[in-house]
Amino acid sequence: MAYSYLFSPSTIRGMEMQSKVIMGSMHVGLEGEENGLEKLTAFYVRRAKEHVD
């Protein structure tokens, strides 16, 4: 693979990451809705569960 370094494990301050690819922060528009914090939390929990190998 041309990007094998990018997808290889790394350790930063004792935390091992599976690759060097991270998801940046983003605005999803849930903050202003009723129960927005709960919806936003559920969004990120769902994303984290879906992207675990």
PDBQT receptor file of N, H, CA, C and O in Angstrom, charges set to zero:
ATOM      1  N   MET A   1       0.851  -1.190   0.000  1.00  0.00    +0.000 N 
ATOM      2  CA  MET A   1       0.000   0.000   0.000  1.00  0.00    +0.000 C 
ATOM      3  C   MET A   1       0.887   1.240   0.000  1.00  0.00    +0.000 C 
ATOM      4  O   MET A   1       1.902   1.281   0.695  1.00  0.00    +0.000 OA
ATOM      5  N   ALA A   2       0.513   2.228  -0.762  1.00  0.00    +0.000 N 
ATOM      6  H   ALA A   2      -0.312   2.194  -1.326  1.00  0.00    +0.000 HD
ATOM      7  CA  ALA A   2       1.300   3.446  -0.881  1.00  0.00    +0.000 C 
ATOM      8  C   ALA A   2       1.338   4.262   0.407  1.00  0.00    +0.000 C 
ATOM      9  O   ALA A   2       2.282   5.021   0.629  1.00  0.00    +0.000 OA
ATOM     10  N   TYR A   3       0.335   4.116   1.250  1.00  0.00    +0.000 N 
ATOM     11  H   TYR A   3      -0.432   3.499   1.070  1.00  0.00    +0.000 HD
ATOM     12  CA  TYR A   3       0.236   4.912   2.470  1.00  0.00    +0.000 C 
ATOM     13  C   TYR A   3       0.359   4.048   3.720  1.00  0.00    +0.000 C 
ATOM     14  O   TYR A   3      -0.308   4.310   4.721  1.00  0.00    +0.000 OA
ATOM     15  N   SER A   4       1.189   3.039   3.672  1.00  0.00    +0.000 N 
ATOM     16  H   SER A   4       1.731   2.826   2.859  1.00  0.00    +0.000 HD
ATOM     17  CA  SER A   4       1.280   2.111   4.808  1.00  0.00    +0.000 C 
ATOM     18  C   SER A   4       1.690   2.816   6.101  1.00  0.00    +0.000 C 
ATOM     19  O   SER A   4       1.224   2.436   7.175  1.00  0.00    +0.000 OA
ATOM     20  N   TYR A   5       2.556   3.837   6.023  1.00  0.00    +0.000 N 
ATOM     21  H   TYR A   5       2.936   4.146   5.150  1.00  0.00    +0.000 HD
ATOM     22  CA  TYR A   5       2.959   4.577   7.224  1.00  0.00    +0.000 C 
ATOM     23  C   TYR A   5       1.752   5.272   7.849  1.00  0.00    +0.000 C 
ATOM     24  O   TYR A   5       1.603   5.288   9.071  1.00  0.00    +0.000 OA
ATOM     25  N   LEU A   6       0.898   5.842   7.014  1.00  0.00    +0.000 N 
ATOM     26  H   LEU A   6       1.019   5.829   6.022  1.00  0.00    +0.000 HD
ATOM     27  CA  LEU A   6      -0.282   6.554   7.497  1.00  0.00    +0.000 C 
ATOM     28  C   LEU A   6      -1.214   5.635   8.276  1.00  0.00    +0.000 C 
ATOM     29  O   LEU A   6      -1.835   6.061   9.250  1.00  0.00    +0.000 OA
ATOM     30  N   PHE A   7      -1.315   4.395   7.858  1.00  0.00    +0.000 N 
ATOM     31  H   PHE A   7      -0.811   4.049   7.067  1.00  0.00    +0.000 HD
ATOM     32  CA  PHE A   7      -2.235   3.450   8.479  1.00  0.00    +0.000 C 
ATOM     33  C   PHE A   7      -1.558   2.513   9.483  1.00  0.00    +0.000 C 
ATOM     34  O   PHE A   7      -2.161   1.530   9.914  1.00  0.00    +0.000 OA
ATOM     35  N   SER A   8      -0.329   2.804   9.854  1.00  0.00    +0.000 N 
ATOM     36  H   SER A   8       0.161   3.602   9.505  1.00  0.00    +0.000 HD
ATOM     37  CA  SER A   8       0.367   1.975  10.847  1.00  0.00    +0.000 C 
ATOM     38  C   SER A   8       0.141   2.558  12.251  1.00  0.00    +0.000 C 
ATOM     39  O   SER A   8      -0.125   3.752  12.389  1.00  0.00    +0.000 OA
ATOM     40  N   PRO A   9       0.245   1.719  13.289  1.00  0.00    +0.000 N 
ATOM     41  CA  PRO A   9       0.018   2.176  14.667  1.00  0.00    +0.000 C 
ATOM     42  C   PRO A   9       1.010   3.251  15.108  1.00  0.00    +0.000 C 
ATOM     43  O   PRO A   9       2.139   3.310  14.620  1.00  0.00    +0.000 OA
ATOM     44  N   SER A  10       0.573   4.091  16.031  1.00  0.00    +0.000 N 
ATOM     45  H   SER A  10      -0.343   4.043  16.427  1.00  0.00    +0.000 HD
ATOM     46  CA  SER A  10       1.399   5.139  16.635  1.00  0.00    +0.000 C 
ATOM     47  C   SER A  10       1.067   5.231  18.106  1.00  0.00    +0.000 C 
ATOM     48  O   SER A  10      -0.032   4.874  18.532  1.00  0.00    +0.000 OA
ATOM     49  N   THR A  11       2.020   5.711  18.878  1.00  0.00    +0.000 N 
ATOM     50  H   THR A  11       2.912   6.002  18.532  1.00  0.00    +0.000 HD
ATOM     51  CA  THR A  11       1.788   5.940  20.300  1.00  0.00    +0.000 C 
ATOM     52  C   THR A  11       2.069   7.397  20.607  1.00  0.00    +0.000 C 
ATOM     53  O   THR A  11       3.136   7.913  20.278  1.00  0.00    +0.000 OA
ATOM     54  N   ILE A  12       1.106   8.063  21.241  1.00  0.00    +0.000 N 
ATOM     55  H   ILE A  12       0.239   7.644  21.509  1.00  0.00    +0.000 HD
ATOM     56  CA  ILE A  12       1.249   9.460  21.642  1.00  0.00    +0.000 C 
ATOM     57  C   ILE A  12       0.957   9.542  23.125  1.00  0.00    +0.000 C 
ATOM     58  O   ILE A  12      -0.158   9.265  23.568  1.00  0.00    +0.000 OA
ATOM     59  N   ARG A  13       1.967   9.925  23.887  1.00  0.00    +0.000 N 
ATOM     60  H   ARG A  13       2.873  10.150  23.527  1.00  0.00    +0.000 HD
ATOM     61  CA  ARG A  13       1.841  10.035  25.353  1.00  0.00    +0.000 C 
ATOM     62  C   ARG A  13       1.218   8.792  25.971  1.00  0.00    +0.000 C 
ATOM     63  O   ARG A  13       0.356   8.894  26.845  1.00  0.00    +0.000 OA
ATOM     64  N   GLY A  14       1.646   7.634  25.525  1.00  0.00    +0.000 N 
ATOM     65  H   GLY A  14       2.346   7.552  24.815  1.00  0.00    +0.000 HD
ATOM     66  CA  GLY A  14       1.197   6.376  26.096  1.00  0.00    +0.000 C 
ATOM     67  C   GLY A  14      -0.106   5.840  25.526  1.00  0.00    +0.000 C 
ATOM     68  O   GLY A  14      -0.521   4.737  25.882  1.00  0.00    +0.000 OA
ATOM     69  N   MET A  15      -0.762   6.595  24.649  1.00  0.00    +0.000 N 
ATOM     70  H   MET A  15      -0.424   7.491  24.360  1.00  0.00    +0.000 HD
ATOM     71  CA  MET A  15      -2.019   6.135  24.050  1.00  0.00    +0.000 C 
ATOM     72  C   MET A  15      -1.706   5.590  22.657  1.00  0.00    +0.000 C 
ATOM     73  O   MET A  15      -1.221   6.320  21.793  1.00  0.00    +0.000 OA
ATOM     74  N   GLU A  16      -1.988   4.301  22.445  1.00  0.00    +0.000 N 
ATOM     75  H   GLU A  16      -2.382   3.708  23.147  1.00  0.00    +0.000 HD
ATOM     76  CA  GLU A  16      -1.720   3.703  21.141  1.00  0.00    +0.000 C 
ATOM     77  C   GLU A  16      -2.922   3.890  20.222  1.00  0.00    +0.000 C 
ATOM     78  O   GLU A  16      -4.058   3.586  20.584  1.00  0.00    +0.000 OA
ATOM     79  N   MET A  17      -2.642   4.396  19.033  1.00  0.00    +0.000 N 
ATOM     80  H   MET A  17      -1.719   4.643  18.740  1.00  0.00    +0.000 HD
ATOM     81  CA  MET A  17      -3.684   4.595  18.026  1.00  0.00    +0.000 C 
ATOM     82  C   MET A  17      -3.443   3.617  16.889  1.00  0.00    +0.000 C 
ATOM     83  O   MET A  17      -2.295   3.321  16.559  1.00  0.00    +0.000 OA
ATOM     84  N   GLN A  18      -4.518   3.110  16.285  1.00  0.00    +0.000 N 
ATOM     85  H   GLN A  18      -5.450   3.351  16.553  1.00  0.00    +0.000 HD
ATOM     86  CA  GLN A  18      -4.402   2.116  15.221  1.00  0.00    +0.000 C 
ATOM     87  C   GLN A  18      -3.830   2.709  13.946  1.00  0.00    +0.000 C 
ATOM     88  O   GLN A  18      -3.221   1.990  13.154  1.00  0.00    +0.000 OA
ATOM     89  N   SER A  19      -4.014   4.004  13.731  1.00  0.00    +0.000 N 
ATOM     90  H   SER A  19      -4.510   4.588  14.374  1.00  0.00    +0.000 HD
ATOM     91  CA  SER A  19      -3.477   4.666  12.544  1.00  0.00    +0.000 C 
ATOM     92  C   SER A  19      -3.245   6.135  12.870  1.00  0.00    +0.000 C 
ATOM     93  O   SER A  19      -3.524   6.586  13.981  1.00  0.00    +0.000 OA
ATOM     94  N   LYS A  20      -2.741   6.864  11.907  1.00  0.00    +0.000 N 
ATOM     95  H   LYS A  20      -2.515   6.497  11.005  1.00  0.00    +0.000 HD
ATOM     96  CA  LYS A  20      -2.498   8.282  12.107  1.00  0.00    +0.000 C 
ATOM     97  C   LYS A  20      -3.628   9.126  11.521  1.00  0.00    +0.000 C 
ATOM     98  O   LYS A  20      -3.466  10.331  11.327  1.00  0.00    +0.000 OA
ATOM     99  N   VAL A  21      -4.750   8.511  11.246  1.00  0.00    +0.000 N 
ATOM    100  H   VAL A  21      -4.882   7.533  11.404  1.00  0.00    +0.000 HD
ATOM    101  CA  VAL A  21      -5.915   9.195  10.694  1.00  0.00    +0.000 C 
ATOM    102  C   VAL A  21      -6.872   9.510  11.837  1.00  0.00    +0.000 C 
ATOM    103  O   VAL A  21      -7.253   8.619  12.596  1.00  0.00    +0.000 OA
ATOM    104  N   ILE A  22      -7.254  10.760  11.957  1.00  0.00    +0.000 N 
ATOM    105  H   ILE A  22      -6.945  11.483  11.341  1.00  0.00    +0.000 HD
ATOM    106  CA  ILE A  22      -8.192  11.156  13.005  1.00  0.00    +0.000 C 
ATOM    107  C   ILE A  22      -9.342  11.940  12.381  1.00  0.00    +0.000 C 
ATOM    108  O   ILE A  22      -9.216  12.487  11.286  1.00  0.00    +0.000 OA
ATOM    109  N   MET A  23     -10.442  11.983  13.084  1.00  0.00    +0.000 N 
ATOM    110  H   MET A  23     -10.544  11.539  13.974  1.00  0.00    +0.000 HD
ATOM    111  CA  MET A  23     -11.586  12.769  12.628  1.00  0.00    +0.000 C 
ATOM    112  C   MET A  23     -11.559  14.103  13.353  1.00  0.00    +0.000 C 
ATOM    113  O   MET A  23     -11.574  14.150  14.583  1.00  0.00    +0.000 OA
ATOM    114  N   GLY A  24     -11.519  15.166  12.603  1.00  0.00    +0.000 N 
ATOM    115  H   GLY A  24     -11.506  15.128  11.603  1.00  0.00    +0.000 HD
ATOM    116  CA  GLY A  24     -11.526  16.495  13.185  1.00  0.00    +0.000 C 
ATOM    117  C   GLY A  24     -12.898  16.858  13.723  1.00  0.00    +0.000 C 
ATOM    118  O   GLY A  24     -13.894  16.191  13.442  1.00  0.00    +0.000 OA
ATOM    119  N   SER A  25     -12.927  17.921  14.498  1.00  0.00    +0.000 N 
ATOM    120  H   SER A  25     -12.118  18.463  14.726  1.00  0.00    +0.000 HD
ATOM    121  CA  SER A  25     -14.210  18.372  15.028  1.00  0.00    +0.000 C 
ATOM    122  C   SER A  25     -15.066  18.911  13.880  1.00  0.00    +0.000 C 
ATOM    123  O   SER A  25     -14.546  19.392  12.873  1.00  0.00    +0.000 OA
ATOM    124  N   MET A  26     -16.362  18.823  14.048  1.00  0.00    +0.000 N 
ATOM    125  H   MET A  26     -16.784  18.433  14.866  1.00  0.00    +0.000 HD
ATOM    126  CA  MET A  26     -17.258  19.322  13.018  1.00  0.00    +0.000 C 
ATOM    127  C   MET A  26     -18.562  19.783  13.641  1.00  0.00    +0.000 C 
ATOM    128  O   MET A  26     -18.915  19.391  14.753  1.00  0.00    +0.000 OA
ATOM    129  N   HIS A  27     -19.253  20.605  12.916  1.00  0.00    +0.000 N 
ATOM    130  H   HIS A  27     -18.966  20.924  12.013  1.00  0.00    +0.000 HD
ATOM    131  CA  HIS A  27     -20.546  21.117  13.370  1.00  0.00    +0.000 C 
ATOM    132  C   HIS A  27     -21.625  20.307  12.674  1.00  0.00    +0.000 C 
ATOM    133  O   HIS A  27     -21.685  20.288  11.445  1.00  0.00    +0.000 OA
ATOM    134  N   VAL A  28     -22.467  19.648  13.428  1.00  0.00    +0.000 N 
ATOM    135  H   VAL A  28     -22.419  19.663  14.427  1.00  0.00    +0.000 HD
ATOM    136  CA  VAL A  28     -23.516  18.812  12.834  1.00  0.00    +0.000 C 
ATOM    137  C   VAL A  28     -24.906  19.408  13.017  1.00  0.00    +0.000 C 
ATOM    138  O   VAL A  28     -25.892  18.813  12.584  1.00  0.00    +0.000 OA
ATOM    139  N   GLY A  29     -25.000  20.568  13.649  1.00  0.00    +0.000 N 
ATOM    140  H   GLY A  29     -24.199  21.052  14.001  1.00  0.00    +0.000 HD
ATOM    141  CA  GLY A  29     -26.268  21.256  13.764  1.00  0.00    +0.000 C 
ATOM    142  C   GLY A  29     -27.193  20.760  14.863  1.00  0.00    +0.000 C 
ATOM    143  O   GLY A  29     -28.350  21.177  14.925  1.00  0.00    +0.000 OA
ATOM    144  N   LEU A  30     -26.712  19.888  15.723  1.00  0.00    +0.000 N 
ATOM    145  H   LEU A  30     -25.773  19.550  15.672  1.00  0.00    +0.000 HD
ATOM    146  CA  LEU A  30     -27.568  19.357  16.782  1.00  0.00    +0.000 C 
ATOM    147  C   LEU A  30     -27.546  20.222  18.038  1.00  0.00    +0.000 C 
ATOM    148  O   LEU A  30     -28.418  20.095  18.898  1.00  0.00    +0.000 OA
ATOM    149  N   GLU A  31     -26.555  21.094  18.144  1.00  0.00    +0.000 N 
ATOM    150  H   GLU A  31     -25.847  21.196  17.446  1.00  0.00    +0.000 HD
ATOM    151  CA  GLU A  31     -26.361  21.860  19.371  1.00  0.00    +0.000 C 
ATOM    152  C   GLU A  31     -27.557  22.742  19.707  1.00  0.00    +0.000 C 
ATOM    153  O   GLU A  31     -27.879  22.922  20.881  1.00  0.00    +0.000 OA
ATOM    154  N   GLY A  32     -28.219  23.293  18.695  1.00  0.00    +0.000 N 
ATOM    155  H   GLY A  32     -27.957  23.146  17.741  1.00  0.00    +0.000 HD
ATOM    156  CA  GLY A  32     -29.322  24.206  18.924  1.00  0.00    +0.000 C 
ATOM    157  C   GLY A  32     -30.676  23.538  19.068  1.00  0.00    +0.000 C 
ATOM    158  O   GLY A  32     -31.667  24.205  19.364  1.00  0.00    +0.000 OA
ATOM    159  N   GLU A  33     -30.730  22.249  18.867  1.00  0.00    +0.000 N 
ATOM    160  H   GLU A  33     -29.925  21.707  18.627  1.00  0.00    +0.000 HD
ATOM    161  CA  GLU A  33     -32.009  21.541  18.970  1.00  0.00    +0.000 C 
ATOM    162  C   GLU A  33     -32.356  21.225  20.424  1.00  0.00    +0.000 C 
ATOM    163  O   GLU A  33     -31.497  21.259  21.305  1.00  0.00    +0.000 OA
ATOM    164  N   GLU A  34     -33.624  20.919  20.652  1.00  0.00    +0.000 N 
ATOM    165  H   GLU A  34     -34.322  20.892  19.935  1.00  0.00    +0.000 HD
ATOM    166  CA  GLU A  34     -34.038  20.470  21.974  1.00  0.00    +0.000 C 
ATOM    167  C   GLU A  34     -33.314  19.160  22.267  1.00  0.00    +0.000 C 
ATOM    168  O   GLU A  34     -33.247  18.288  21.401  1.00  0.00    +0.000 OA
ATOM    169  N   ASN A  35     -32.779  19.010  23.456  1.00  0.00    +0.000 N 
ATOM    170  H   ASN A  35     -32.833  19.719  24.160  1.00  0.00    +0.000 HD
ATOM    171  CA  ASN A  35     -31.961  17.847  23.847  1.00  0.00    +0.000 C 
ATOM    172  C   ASN A  35     -30.753  17.683  22.928  1.00  0.00    +0.000 C 
ATOM    173  O   ASN A  35     -30.328  16.564  22.642  1.00  0.00    +0.000 OA
ATOM    174  N   GLY A  36     -30.205  18.807  22.469  1.00  0.00    +0.000 N 
ATOM    175  H   GLY A  36     -30.550  19.716  22.702  1.00  0.00    +0.000 HD
ATOM    176  CA  GLY A  36     -29.094  18.789  21.528  1.00  0.00    +0.000 C 
ATOM    177  C   GLY A  36     -27.857  18.083  22.044  1.00  0.00    +0.000 C 
ATOM    178  O   GLY A  36     -27.210  17.352  21.294  1.00  0.00    +0.000 OA
ATOM    179  N   LEU A  37     -27.513  18.280  23.301  1.00  0.00    +0.000 N 
ATOM    180  H   LEU A  37     -28.039  18.874  23.911  1.00  0.00    +0.000 HD
ATOM    181  CA  LEU A  37     -26.320  17.644  23.864  1.00  0.00    +0.000 C 
ATOM    182  C   LEU A  37     -26.464  16.121  23.862  1.00  0.00    +0.000 C 
ATOM    183  O   LEU A  37     -25.517  15.404  23.538  1.00  0.00    +0.000 OA
ATOM    184  N   GLU A  38     -27.631  15.642  24.217  1.00  0.00    +0.000 N 
ATOM    185  H   GLU A  38     -28.400  16.224  24.480  1.00  0.00    +0.000 HD
ATOM    186  CA  GLU A  38     -27.873  14.198  24.211  1.00  0.00    +0.000 C 
ATOM    187  C   GLU A  38     -27.801  13.646  22.787  1.00  0.00    +0.000 C 
ATOM    188  O   GLU A  38     -27.232  12.577  22.563  1.00  0.00    +0.000 OA
ATOM    189  N   LYS A  39     -28.373  14.369  21.829  1.00  0.00    +0.000 N 
ATOM    190  H   LYS A  39     -28.836  15.237  22.011  1.00  0.00    +0.000 HD
ATOM    191  CA  LYS A  39     -28.328  13.939  20.432  1.00  0.00    +0.000 C 
ATOM    192  C   LYS A  39     -26.891  13.933  19.898  1.00  0.00    +0.000 C 
ATOM    193  O   LYS A  39     -26.484  13.018  19.182  1.00  0.00    +0.000 OA
ATOM    194  N   LEU A  40     -26.134  14.973  20.263  1.00  0.00    +0.000 N 
ATOM    195  H   LEU A  40     -26.465  15.716  20.844  1.00  0.00    +0.000 HD
ATOM    196  CA  LEU A  40     -24.745  15.071  19.827  1.00  0.00    +0.000 C 
ATOM    197  C   LEU A  40     -23.905  13.941  20.429  1.00  0.00    +0.000 C 
ATOM    198  O   LEU A  40     -23.071  13.345  19.747  1.00  0.00    +0.000 OA
ATOM    199  N   THR A  41     -24.132  13.656  21.698  1.00  0.00    +0.000 N 
ATOM    200  H   THR A  41     -24.809  14.140  22.253  1.00  0.00    +0.000 HD
ATOM    201  CA  THR A  41     -23.423  12.566  22.361  1.00  0.00    +0.000 C 
ATOM    202  C   THR A  41     -23.749  11.238  21.683  1.00  0.00    +0.000 C 
ATOM    203  O   THR A  41     -22.850  10.437  21.426  1.00  0.00    +0.000 OA
ATOM    204  N   ALA A  42     -25.015  11.002  21.395  1.00  0.00    +0.000 N 
ATOM    205  H   ALA A  42     -25.745  11.652  21.604  1.00  0.00    +0.000 HD
ATOM    206  CA  ALA A  42     -25.421   9.765  20.727  1.00  0.00    +0.000 C 
ATOM    207  C   ALA A  42     -24.793   9.659  19.343  1.00  0.00    +0.000 C 
ATOM    208  O   ALA A  42     -24.402   8.571  18.922  1.00  0.00    +0.000 OA
ATOM    209  N   PHE A  43     -24.694  10.782  18.631  1.00  0.00    +0.000 N 
ATOM    210  H   PHE A  43     -25.012  11.667  18.973  1.00  0.00    +0.000 HD
ATOM    211  CA  PHE A  43     -24.065  10.806  17.306  1.00  0.00    +0.000 C 
ATOM    212  C   PHE A  43     -22.617  10.318  17.382  1.00  0.00    +0.000 C 
ATOM    213  O   PHE A  43     -22.209   9.450  16.611  1.00  0.00    +0.000 OA
ATOM    214  N   TYR A  44     -21.839  10.884  18.318  1.00  0.00    +0.000 N 
ATOM    215  H   TYR A  44     -22.170  11.589  18.945  1.00  0.00    +0.000 HD
ATOM    216  CA  TYR A  44     -20.431  10.505  18.422  1.00  0.00    +0.000 C 
ATOM    217  C   TYR A  44     -20.253   9.084  18.970  1.00  0.00    +0.000 C 
ATOM    218  O   TYR A  44     -19.320   8.386  18.572  1.00  0.00    +0.000 OA
ATOM    219  N   VAL A  45     -21.119   8.657  19.858  1.00  0.00    +0.000 N 
ATOM    220  H   VAL A  45     -21.877   9.224  20.181  1.00  0.00    +0.000 HD
ATOM    221  CA  VAL A  45     -21.063   7.270  20.348  1.00  0.00    +0.000 C 
ATOM    222  C   VAL A  45     -21.298   6.311  19.195  1.00  0.00    +0.000 C 
ATOM    223  O   VAL A  45     -20.575   5.326  19.049  1.00  0.00    +0.000 OA
ATOM    224  N   ARG A  46     -22.307   6.591  18.371  1.00  0.00    +0.000 N 
ATOM    225  H   ARG A  46     -22.895   7.391  18.490  1.00  0.00    +0.000 HD
ATOM    226  CA  ARG A  46     -22.617   5.742  17.218  1.00  0.00    +0.000 C 
ATOM    227  C   ARG A  46     -21.446   5.709  16.236  1.00  0.00    +0.000 C 
ATOM    228  O   ARG A  46     -21.094   4.644  15.729  1.00  0.00    +0.000 OA
ATOM    229  N   ARG A  47     -20.843   6.866  15.963  1.00  0.00    +0.000 N 
ATOM    230  H   ARG A  47     -21.129   7.731  16.375  1.00  0.00    +0.000 HD
ATOM    231  CA  ARG A  47     -19.689   6.916  15.042  1.00  0.00    +0.000 C 
ATOM    232  C   ARG A  47     -18.529   6.101  15.594  1.00  0.00    +0.000 C 
ATOM    233  O   ARG A  47     -17.879   5.359  14.858  1.00  0.00    +0.000 OA
ATOM    234  N   ALA A  48     -18.272   6.238  16.882  1.00  0.00    +0.000 N 
ATOM    235  H   ALA A  48     -18.800   6.841  17.480  1.00  0.00    +0.000 HD
ATOM    236  CA  ALA A  48     -17.145   5.515  17.485  1.00  0.00    +0.000 C 
ATOM    237  C   ALA A  48     -17.372   4.010  17.402  1.00  0.00    +0.000 C 
ATOM    238  O   ALA A  48     -16.443   3.267  17.084  1.00  0.00    +0.000 OA
ATOM    239  N   LYS A  49     -18.565   3.556  17.676  1.00  0.00    +0.000 N 
ATOM    240  H   LYS A  49     -19.319   4.160  17.934  1.00  0.00    +0.000 HD
ATOM    241  CA  LYS A  49     -18.855   2.124  17.630  1.00  0.00    +0.000 C 
ATOM    242  C   LYS A  49     -18.757   1.586  16.208  1.00  0.00    +0.000 C 
ATOM    243  O   LYS A  49     -18.300   0.460  16.010  1.00  0.00    +0.000 OA
ATOM    244  N   GLU A  50     -19.170   2.354  15.231  1.00  0.00    +0.000 N 
ATOM    245  H   GLU A  50     -19.541   3.269  15.392  1.00  0.00    +0.000 HD
ATOM    246  CA  GLU A  50     -19.154   1.909  13.829  1.00  0.00    +0.000 C 
ATOM    247  C   GLU A  50     -17.747   1.855  13.252  1.00  0.00    +0.000 C 
ATOM    248  O   GLU A  50     -17.512   1.147  12.273  1.00  0.00    +0.000 OA
ATOM    249  N   HIS A  51     -16.805   2.593  13.842  1.00  0.00    +0.000 N 
ATOM    250  H   HIS A  51     -16.997   3.169  14.637  1.00  0.00    +0.000 HD
ATOM    251  CA  HIS A  51     -15.468   2.674  13.270  1.00  0.00    +0.000 C 
ATOM    252  C   HIS A  51     -14.417   1.909  14.062  1.00  0.00    +0.000 C 
ATOM    253  O   HIS A  51     -13.220   2.121  13.868  1.00  0.00    +0.000 OA
ATOM    254  N   VAL A  52     -14.842   1.045  14.929  1.00  0.00    +0.000 N 
ATOM    255  H   VAL A  52     -15.815   0.873  15.086  1.00  0.00    +0.000 HD
ATOM    256  CA  VAL A  52     -13.904   0.208  15.682  1.00  0.00    +0.000 C 
ATOM    257  C   VAL A  52     -13.744  -1.104  14.954  1.00  0.00    +0.000 C 
ATOM    258  O   VAL A  52     -14.723  -1.748  14.577  1.00  0.00    +0.000 OA
ATOM    259  N   ASP A  53     -12.505  -1.490  14.760  1.00  0.00    +0.000 N 
ATOM    260  H   ASP A  53     -11.709  -0.967  15.065  1.00  0.00    +0.000 HD
ATOM    261  CA  ASP A  53     -12.247  -2.793  14.063  1.00  0.00    +0.000 C 
ATOM    262  C   ASP A  53     -12.516  -3.953  14.965  1.00  0.00    +0.000 C 
ATOM    263  O   ASP A  53     -12.356  -5.103  14.556  1.00  0.00    +0.000 OA
TER     264      ASP A  53
